[in-house]
């Protein structure tokens, strides 16, 4: 069962690994990213941030979609973490079971617009997020579970 999909440019770090995993009751973290599976340094860093009692899986986006669709992840309370809005869009459009997306950290880029403390989005990312909202996905902005939940549509 998919508990949450989070967008965070840092992927897995202490804040995400512990506070969010506990808050949503996840027992498996899926890092879905096209570059991390081939980057030994980033993989090692991510593994160091993993809570002890939680399974960690690192897959590229297409393999993550395939694994979820195959049912192999059904036995887990799954917390999916991606690095970008584009990755979240790819997953959420391919996997109808993803109903909730958390925007936790998106760093500023040339041409991006700041819509919240740690959220900076480009025009094409806004369009992708609006498309997901239209498809019935809840998109909320919160860095940590204790923060006030702000809907993406309110932040614009």
N, C-alpha and C positions, 0 to 999 in steps of 0.2 A: 504494500500500500504506500503510495506516494504521500508523504506528509507535507513537504514544502520544496519548492524550487527557489533557490536564492541566487541573485546576481551579486557578485563581489569580486572586484578586480584582483583582490589578494587571494582569492580562493579560500583555502582553509588556514585559519589562524586561531589563536586562543579564544577570542571573542566568539567566533562562529562555532568552533569545535566544542566548546563547553556550554556556553549559555543557550545557543539555539538547539543543539542536540538534546540537551536536557528538557528544554521548554516544550519541544514538539514530541519528545519521547522516541526519538530515532534510535535504531539499533544498527543502521548501516548508512554510511555516507558515500555517495557516488559523486566523484569529481568528473564532470563531463567537459572535456577540453581537447581541442585538436593538437595542441603542442606538448602538453605535459606528459603524455604517455611515452614520448621519445626523449624527454629531458630528465636525465638521471638526477641532476641537482635539485630541480623543482620537485620531483617525486619524493626525494629524500626529505626535503623541507616539509612537504605536506604530511608525510608519514609521521614526522616528529610532533606535529600538532594534533594528531588523532587521539581522542579519548581512549583509555585502555579497554573498555568493554564494548567498543563499537567497531564493527567491521568497516574497512575502507576499501573502496574499489575505484580505480582510475581507468577511464575509458575515453576514447575519442567520441565525438558527438554521435556519429552514425552507429557505432557499436553500442553506445548507451541506449539509443532509441531501440535498436534491435533487441538488446537484453530486456528492456522494459516490456516491449511488445511480446516477447517470447514467453513471458510469465515467470522467468527465472528469478526476478526480483520480488515477486508477489509475497513471499514469506517474510520479507523485511518491512520494517517501518522506515521507509526510505527518505533521506534528506539529500536532495540533489543540489550541488553547488556548481555554478558556471561563472565564467569570467566576464561575459559581455551580454548585452541585451540581444545581440544577434544570435548568440548560442541559446539563450533562453527562448527566443522566438522559434528557433529551429526545433527545439525539444517540445515546447508547448503546442506548436501547430501539428506535430507528428504524434503526440501522445495526449489523447483526450482526457486521461485520468489526472493530468496536471491541471488543477483548478485554482491554485494559489501561488503567486509569484511575489517574492520579497526582494525589493531593491535595497541592498545594504551598503554598497560602495561602488561608485563608478567615477573614476578619476576624470578630471578636466582634460579636454583635448581641444585642439584648434577648432573653433566654430561651435563648441558645445555650450549649452545653456544650463546654468545652475538652477535646479528646482527644489533642492533641499540641502541640508548641511553637507552631506557626502555624496550627493547625486548630481551628476553632470551628464546631460544627454544631447546627442546630436539630432538634427531634424529627422534623419532616417530612423533613428532609434525611437523617437517620439511616435513616428508613424507606425512602427512595429508594435510598440506598447499599446497604442490606441486600437490597433487591429485586434490584439489579444483581449482588450477590454470589451470590444464589440462582440468577440466570440464567447463572452461570458466568464473570462478568467478574472479573478480578483488580483489586482496588482497594488501592493502596499509598500510604503517606505518606512523602514525601521532599521536602525543599526543593531540594536539589541532588543530582546523581547520586552524589557521594561519601558522602552520608549513608547510614546503615544503613536498608535497606528494612524498613518496618514495615507489615504488612497491617492494613487498616482493622478487620477483625474482632478483631484482637489489641488494638487501641487502645481498643476499647469495654470 
